[in-house]
């Protein structure tokens, strides 16, 4: 049973010295550090190692909550996973710890705000789509027909014997898009 730190810097140019100093001062026996890894990525090599290393009764310590994750939903899911494994969590800067009832209550409040944020985002998205529909626009990829200039050009180049990769370079489209263009009108 020990305190294990997790530090993360988003770019390779940054260093984690400040985080390491704070985590050491907070009593961390070991510190796992991800360098040049975004907090939005679900899988981070050193975080994955830390999660594999944990045992019941351990405590994960971070300098700030945003080091563990930038997305509230993922952050709360990770903390919930720790709790399920009987691992405590502590954020040094925010002073949040899941070892007591107040820390767990604070995480519950954060969870409620995260749900509110998701609900508001969904509501704004629906309202935006409805407003666009009123103006004759619809969501999704625009339909491409055989009359589209790039489709015609792709089919002409294919008839000349060029490969989809070469066609894509010429018309400025990915190989997958070229295949889609070539299938239009052939069904």
Beta strands, then each sheet from edge to edge (+ up, - down):
strand 1: 3-9
strand 2: 30-35
strand 3: 59-62
strand 4: 88-91
strand 5: 96-97
sheet 1: 2+ 1+ 3+ 4+ 5-
end
